[in-house]
Amino acid sequence: MDPEEARRRFAGSRVARLATVGPDGAPHLVPIVFALEGDRIWSAVDHKPKRTTALRRLANVAANPRVAVLADHYDDEDWEALWWVRADGEARVLRTDDPAAERDRARAVAALVDRYALYRRRPPAGSAIAIDVLRWTGWSAGDRGGPGGSSPA
């Protein structure tokens, strides 16, 4: 799968999984909603119930900006329709108390509000994450060439 097709499929997904690495080297994987602008992925901390707003993903990104985001499609009736896309990149936290990050955080929230109807009623008010994608990788069962198709963004 070429990077343009990978980006197109990723953009059409409604949810993805964000992988970060903790200080102990352990992976941390969480589902996220996101907006994609070119090679930048936006996500934000919203009002859905959480134990804390000091989320591990934010601490992990602050300590190690290397992340991966995975979107996929599964079809129980047609395995030829299976595909996955991974975006590898560098992330940064856009904190609500950081005036230097406010412009990008506002852009992230605007993109998310545009994409998700529930955010139009209640926009995310927490910190956001900006991920600059460095590489798109994808695979589709319909592609006879097998997994791969990665290249720099």
Accessible surface in RSA format (square Angstrom, percent):
REM  Atomic radii and reference values for relative SASA: ProtOr
REM  Chains: A
REM  Algorithm: Lee & Richards
REM  Probe-radius: 1.40
REM  Slices: 20
REM RES _ NUM      All-atoms   Total-Side   Main-Chain    Non-polar    All polar
REM                ABS   REL    ABS   REL    ABS   REL    ABS   REL    ABS   REL
RES MET A   1    29.04  15.0   0.35   0.2  28.69  68.3  10.01   8.5  19.03  25.2
RES ASP A   2    83.94  58.8  74.66  74.3   9.27  21.9  35.77  84.2  48.17  48.0
RES PRO A   3    29.89  21.8  29.89  27.3   0.00   0.0  29.89  24.7   0.00   0.0
RES GLU A   4   117.17  67.3 112.89  85.4   4.29  10.2  60.18 116.4  56.99  46.5
RES GLU A   5    47.31  27.2  44.09  33.4   3.21   7.6  24.58  47.5  22.73  18.6
RES ALA A   6     0.00   0.0   0.00   0.0   0.00   0.0   0.00   0.0   0.00   0.0
RES ARG A   7    38.54  16.2  38.54  19.6   0.00   0.0  24.93  34.1  13.60   8.2
RES ARG A   8   149.37  62.7 138.32  70.5  11.05  26.3  73.91 101.0  75.46  45.7
RES ARG A   9    50.59  21.2  45.41  23.1   5.18  12.3  10.77  14.7  39.82  24.1
RES PHE A  10     0.00   0.0   0.00   0.0   0.00   0.0   0.00   0.0   0.00   0.0
RES ALA A  11    38.24  35.2  33.35  51.5   4.88  11.1  33.92  47.8   4.32  11.4
RES GLY A  12    59.28  73.1   0.00   N/A  59.28  73.1  36.63 100.5  22.65  50.7
RES SER A  13    14.30  12.1   5.70   7.6   8.59  19.8  12.28  26.1   2.02   2.8
RES ARG A  14   129.32  54.3 123.89  63.2   5.43  12.9  68.74  94.0  60.58  36.7
RES VAL A  15    61.73  40.6  59.13  53.5   2.60   6.3  59.13  51.4   2.60   7.1
RES ALA A  16     0.00   0.0   0.00   0.0   0.00   0.0   0.00   0.0   0.00   0.0
RES ARG A  17    77.08  32.4  76.56  39.0   0.52   1.2  17.17  23.5  59.91  36.3
RES LEU A  18     0.59   0.3   0.29   0.2   0.31   0.8   0.29   0.2   0.31   0.8
RES ALA A  19    30.49  28.0  28.62  44.2   1.87   4.2  28.85  40.6   1.64   4.3
RES THR A  20     2.05   1.5   0.36   0.4   1.69   4.0   1.03   1.4   1.02   1.5
RES VAL A  21    55.97  36.8  54.47  49.3   1.50   3.6  54.47  47.3   1.50   4.1
RES GLY A  22     9.15  11.3   0.00   N/A   9.15  11.3   4.41  12.1   4.74  10.6
RES PRO A  23   130.65  95.2  87.49  79.8  43.16 156.9  99.04  81.8  31.61 196.4
RES ASP A  24   121.70  85.2  79.49  79.1  42.21  99.8  51.75 121.8  69.95  69.8
RES GLY A  25    50.99  62.9   0.00   N/A  50.99  62.9  28.46  78.1  22.53  50.5
RES ALA A  26    45.56  41.9  39.28  60.6   6.29  14.3  44.13  62.1   1.43   3.8
RES PRO A  27   112.86  82.3  94.45  86.1  18.41  66.9  94.77  78.2  18.09 112.4
RES HIS A  28    32.47  17.7  29.44  20.5   3.04   7.8  17.69  18.2  14.78  17.2
RES LEU A  29   113.84  63.4  87.90  62.9  25.94  65.2  87.90  61.7  25.94  69.8
RES VAL A  30    23.06  15.2  22.74  20.6   0.32   0.8  23.06  20.0   0.00   0.0
RES PRO A  31    93.09  67.8  81.89  74.6  11.20  40.7  82.15  67.8  10.95  68.0
RES ILE A  32     7.89   4.5   1.04   0.8   6.85  16.5   7.89   5.7   0.00   0.0
RES VAL A  33    38.80  25.5  35.09  31.8   3.71   8.9  35.09  30.5   3.71  10.1
RES PHE A  34     0.17   0.1   0.17   0.1   0.00   0.0   0.17   0.1   0.00   0.0
RES ALA A  35     5.20   4.8   5.10   7.9   0.10   0.2   5.20   7.3   0.00   0.0
RES LEU A  36    34.94  19.5   6.77   4.8  28.17  70.8   6.77   4.8  28.17  75.8
RES GLU A  37    65.42  37.6  52.89  40.0  12.52  29.8  35.61  68.9  29.81  24.3
RES GLY A  38    53.03  65.4   0.00   N/A  53.03  65.4  38.27 105.0  14.76  33.1
RES ASP A  39    50.85  35.6  41.09  40.9   9.76  23.1  18.02  42.4  32.82  32.7
RES ARG A  40    55.69  23.4  55.57  28.3   0.12   0.3  10.38  14.2  45.31  27.5
RES ILE A  41     0.00   0.0   0.00   0.0   0.00   0.0   0.00   0.0   0.00   0.0
RES TRP A  42     0.00   0.0   0.00   0.0   0.00   0.0   0.00   0.0   0.00   0.0
RES SER A  43     4.55   3.8   4.54   6.1   0.01   0.0   0.64   1.4   3.91   5.5
RES ALA A  44    11.08  10.2   0.00   0.0  11.08  25.2   3.10   4.4   7.99  21.2
RES VAL A  45     6.95   4.6   6.07   5.5   0.88   2.1   6.33   5.5   0.61   1.7
RES ASP A  46    14.25  10.0   2.61   2.6  11.64  27.5   2.75   6.5  11.50  11.5
RES HIS A  47    77.01  42.1  46.12  32.1  30.89  79.0  35.73  36.8  41.28  48.0
RES LYS A  48   109.36  53.4 104.73  64.3   4.64  11.0  92.04  82.8  17.32  18.5
RES PRO A  49   136.62  99.6 105.49  96.2  31.13 113.2 115.72  95.5  20.90 129.9
RES LYS A  50    69.70  34.0  29.11  17.9  40.59  96.6  39.16  35.2  30.54  32.5
RES ARG A  51   245.99 103.3 202.06 103.0  43.93 104.6  86.45 118.1 159.54  96.7
RES THR A  52    69.25  49.3  59.31  60.1   9.94  23.7  52.95  71.1  16.31  24.7
RES THR A  53   107.32  76.3  97.94  99.3   9.39  22.4  64.75  87.0  42.58  64.4
RES ALA A  54    83.08  76.4  57.55  88.8  25.53  58.1  68.64  96.7  14.44  38.3
RES LEU A  55    19.60  10.9  17.34  12.4   2.27   5.7  18.24  12.8   1.36   3.7
RES ARG A  56   149.21  62.6 137.81  70.3  11.39  27.1  36.44  49.8 112.77  68.3
RES ARG A  57    36.82  15.5  36.68  18.7   0.14   0.3   1.68   2.3  35.14  21.3
RES LEU A  58    21.65  12.1  20.29  14.5   1.36   3.4  20.65  14.5   1.00   2.7
RES ALA A  59    63.67  58.5  51.17  79.0  12.50  28.4  59.25  83.4   4.43  11.7
RES ASN A  60     1.50   1.0   1.26   1.2   0.24   0.6   0.24   0.6   1.26   1.2
RES VAL A  61     2.85   1.9   0.25   0.2   2.61   6.3   0.25   0.2   2.61   7.1
RES ALA A  62    81.60  75.0  43.09  66.5  38.51  87.6  52.39  73.8  29.21  77.4
RES ALA A  63    76.85  70.7  36.75  56.7  40.10  91.2  47.08  66.3  29.77  78.9
RES ASN A  64    49.74  34.3  48.47  46.8   1.26   3.0  15.15  36.5  34.59  33.4
RES PRO A  65    57.17  41.7  57.17  52.1   0.00   0.0  57.17  47.2   0.00   0.0
RES ARG A  66   174.21  73.1 170.52  86.9   3.69   8.8  48.76  66.6 125.45  76.0
RES VAL A  67    10.83   7.1   0.00   0.0  10.83  26.1   5.19   4.5   5.64  15.3
RES ALA A  68    23.71  21.8  22.43  34.6   1.29   2.9  22.64  31.9   1.07   2.8
RES VAL A  69     0.09   0.1   0.00   0.0   0.09   0.2   0.09   0.1   0.00   0.0
RES LEU A  70    62.65  34.9  62.45  44.7   0.20   0.5  62.45  43.9   0.20   0.5
RES ALA A  71     0.00   0.0   0.00   0.0   0.00   0.0   0.00   0.0   0.00   0.0
RES ASP A  72    65.88  46.1  45.79  45.6  20.09  47.5   6.43  15.1  59.45  59.3
RES HIS A  73    75.77  41.4  69.44  48.3   6.33  16.2  43.63  45.0  32.13  37.4
RES TYR A  74   128.04  59.8 105.22  59.9  22.82  59.4  89.88  67.5  38.17  47.0
RES ASP A  75    41.80  29.3  37.53  37.4   4.27  10.1   7.46  17.6  34.34  34.2
RES ASP A  76   107.03  75.0  84.38  84.0  22.65  53.5  22.92  54.0  84.11  83.9
RES GLU A  77   162.21  93.1 127.78  96.7  34.44  82.0  56.91 110.1 105.30  86.0
RES ASP A  78    64.22  45.0  60.69  60.4   3.53   8.4  21.01  49.5  43.21  43.1
RES TRP A  79   161.97  65.0 154.91  75.0   7.06  16.6 152.07  81.1   9.90  16.1
RES GLU A  80    89.85  51.6  81.85  61.9   8.00  19.0  48.66  94.1  41.19  33.6
RES ALA A  81    33.82  31.1  20.34  31.4  13.48  30.7  31.31  44.1   2.51   6.7
RES LEU A  82    31.15  17.3  31.13  22.3   0.03   0.1  31.13  21.9   0.03   0.1
RES TRP A  83    36.10  14.5  32.50  15.7   3.60   8.5  19.23  10.3  16.87  27.4
RES TRP A  84    68.40  27.4  68.40  33.1   0.00   0.0  52.95  28.2  15.45  25.1
RES VAL A  85     0.00   0.0   0.00   0.0   0.00   0.0   0.00   0.0   0.00   0.0
RES ARG A  86    71.84  30.2  71.84  36.6   0.00   0.0  18.63  25.5  53.21  32.2
RES ALA A  87     0.01   0.0   0.00   0.0   0.01   0.0   0.01   0.0   0.00   0.0
RES ASP A  88    30.68  21.5  30.65  30.5   0.03   0.1  21.85  51.4   8.82   8.8
RES GLY A  89     5.35   6.6   0.00   N/A   5.35   6.6   0.73   2.0   4.61  10.3
RES GLU A  90    88.14  50.6  85.25  64.5   2.90   6.9  12.96  25.1  75.18  61.4
RES ALA A  91     6.56   6.0   0.00   0.0   6.56  14.9   0.97   1.4   5.59  14.8
RES ARG A  92    92.70  38.9  89.47  45.6   3.23   7.7  60.46  82.6  32.25  19.5
RES VAL A  93    31.37  20.6  11.19  10.1  20.18  48.6  11.19   9.7  20.18  54.7
RES LEU A  94     1.75   1.0   1.75   1.2   0.00   0.0   1.75   1.2   0.00   0.0
RES ARG A  95   127.41  53.5 127.28  64.9   0.13   0.3  35.41  48.4  92.00  55.8
RES THR A  96    70.86  50.4  47.23  47.9  23.64  56.3  19.74  26.5  51.12  77.3
RES ASP A  97    98.23  68.8  66.96  66.7  31.27  73.9  47.14 110.9  51.09  51.0
RES ASP A  98    54.28  38.0  51.33  51.1   2.94   7.0  12.59  29.6  41.69  41.6
RES PRO A  99   121.16  88.3  99.17  90.4  21.99  79.9 106.35  87.8  14.81  92.0
RES ALA A 100    98.83  90.9  57.30  88.4  41.53  94.5  70.01  98.6  28.82  76.3
RES ALA A 101     8.97   8.2   5.10   7.9   3.87   8.8   8.97  12.6   0.01   0.0
RES GLU A 102    71.16  40.9  71.16  53.8   0.00   0.0  47.65  92.2  23.51  19.2
RES ARG A 103   189.18  79.4 178.78  91.1  10.39  24.7  81.63 111.6 107.55  65.2
RES ASP A 104    19.06  13.4  18.49  18.4   0.57   1.4   1.61   3.8  17.45  17.4
RES ARG A 105    32.21  13.5  32.21  16.4   0.00   0.0   0.00   0.0  32.21  19.5
RES ALA A 106    49.61  45.6  41.15  63.5   8.47  19.3  45.43  64.0   4.18  11.1
RES ARG A 107   112.01  47.0 105.39  53.7   6.62  15.8  40.60  55.5  71.41  43.3
RES ALA A 108     0.00   0.0   0.00   0.0   0.00   0.0   0.00   0.0   0.00   0.0
RES VAL A 109    20.76  13.7  20.76  18.8   0.00   0.0  20.76  18.0   0.00   0.0
RES ALA A 110    61.32  56.4  49.81  76.9  11.51  26.2  56.68  79.8   4.64  12.3
RES ALA A 111    14.28  13.1   4.35   6.7   9.94  22.6  11.69  16.5   2.60   6.9
RES LEU A 112     0.21   0.1   0.21   0.2   0.00   0.0   0.21   0.1   0.00   0.0
RES VAL A 113    35.88  23.6  35.88  32.5   0.00   0.0  35.88  31.2   0.00   0.0
RES ASP A 114   111.61  78.2  98.47  98.0  13.14  31.1  20.13  47.4  91.48  91.2
RES ARG A 115    52.58  22.1  37.17  18.9  15.42  36.7  21.22  29.0  31.36  19.0
RES TYR A 116    22.46  10.5  22.14  12.6   0.32   0.8  22.46  16.9   0.00   0.0
RES ALA A 117    54.57  50.2  47.39  73.1   7.18  16.3  47.39  66.7   7.18  19.0
RES LEU A 118   118.79  66.2 115.78  82.8   3.01   7.6 115.78  81.3   3.01   8.1
RES TYR A 119    11.09   5.2  11.09   6.3   0.00   0.0  10.19   7.7   0.90   1.1
RES ARG A 120   131.64  55.3 105.34  53.7  26.30  62.6  51.41  70.3  80.24  48.6
RES ARG A 121   183.96  77.2 148.38  75.6  35.58  84.7  73.51 100.5 110.46  66.9
RES ARG A 122   140.07  58.8 138.92  70.8   1.15   2.7  43.14  59.0  96.92  58.7
RES PRO A 123    66.40  48.4  58.19  53.0   8.21  29.9  58.19  48.0   8.21  51.0
RES PRO A 124     4.12   3.0   0.00   0.0   4.12  15.0   0.40   0.3   3.72  23.1
RES ALA A 125    82.52  75.9  64.10  98.9  18.42  41.9  67.80  95.5  14.72  39.0
RES GLY A 126    21.00  25.9   0.00   N/A  21.00  25.9  18.56  50.9   2.44   5.5
RES SER A 127    16.43  13.9  13.49  18.0   2.94   6.8   0.71   1.5  15.72  22.0
RES ALA A 128     0.05   0.1   0.00   0.0   0.05   0.1   0.05   0.1   0.00   0.0
RES ILE A 129     4.53   2.6   4.53   3.4   0.00   0.0   4.53   3.3   0.00   0.0
RES ALA A 130     0.54   0.5   0.07   0.1   0.47   1.1   0.07   0.1   0.47   1.2
RES ILE A 131     0.22   0.1   0.22   0.2   0.00   0.0   0.22   0.2   0.00   0.0
RES ASP A 132    48.22  33.8  48.22  48.0   0.00   0.0  19.73  46.4  28.49  28.4
RES VAL A 133     7.30   4.8   0.00   0.0   7.30  17.6   0.00   0.0   7.30  19.8
RES LEU A 134    97.76  54.4  89.22  63.8   8.54  21.5  91.48  64.2   6.28  16.9
RES ARG A 135    90.90  38.2  90.90  46.3   0.00   0.0  26.98  36.9  63.92  38.7
RES TRP A 136     0.00   0.0   0.00   0.0   0.00   0.0   0.00   0.0   0.00   0.0
RES THR A 137    11.00   7.8  11.00  11.1   0.00   0.0  11.00  14.8   0.00   0.0
RES GLY A 138     0.00   0.0   0.00   N/A   0.00   0.0   0.00   0.0   0.00   0.0
RES TRP A 139    56.67  22.7  55.84  27.0   0.83   2.0  52.09  27.8   4.58   7.4
RES SER A 140     5.87   5.0   5.75   7.7   0.12   0.3   0.00   0.0   5.87   8.2
RES ALA A 141    18.42  16.9  10.50  16.2   7.92  18.0  12.89  18.2   5.53  14.6
RES GLY A 142    39.93  49.2   0.00   N/A  39.93  49.2  18.85  51.7  21.08  47.2
RES ASP A 143    55.82  39.1  46.73  46.5   9.09  21.5  18.05  42.5  37.77  37.7
RES ARG A 144   191.42  80.4 155.29  79.2  36.12  86.0  84.08 114.9 107.33  65.1
RES GLY A 145    78.47  96.8   0.00   N/A  78.47  96.8  42.36 116.2  36.11  80.9
RES GLY A 146    26.02  32.1   0.00   N/A  26.02  32.1  18.85  51.7   7.16  16.0
RES PRO A 147   103.11  75.1  80.04  73.0  23.06  83.8  80.18  66.2  22.93 142.5
RES GLY A 148    26.76  33.0   0.00   N/A  26.76  33.0  26.12  71.7   0.65   1.4
RES GLY A 149    35.53  43.8   0.00   N/A  35.53  43.8  21.71  59.6  13.82  31.0
RES SER A 150    51.29  43.3  26.85  35.8  24.44  56.3   0.99   2.1  50.30  70.5
RES SER A 151    36.75  31.1  32.59  43.5   4.16   9.6  31.49  67.1   5.25   7.4
RES PRO A 152   115.55  84.2 100.54  91.7  15.01  54.6 101.42  83.7  14.13  87.8
RES ALA A 153    59.84  55.0   2.90   4.5  56.94 129.5  23.81  33.5  36.02  95.4
END  Absolute sums over single chains surface
CHAIN  1 A     8586.9       6852.4       1734.4       4881.6       3705.3
END  Absolute sums over all chains
TOTAL          8586.9       6852.4       1734.4       4881.6       3705.3
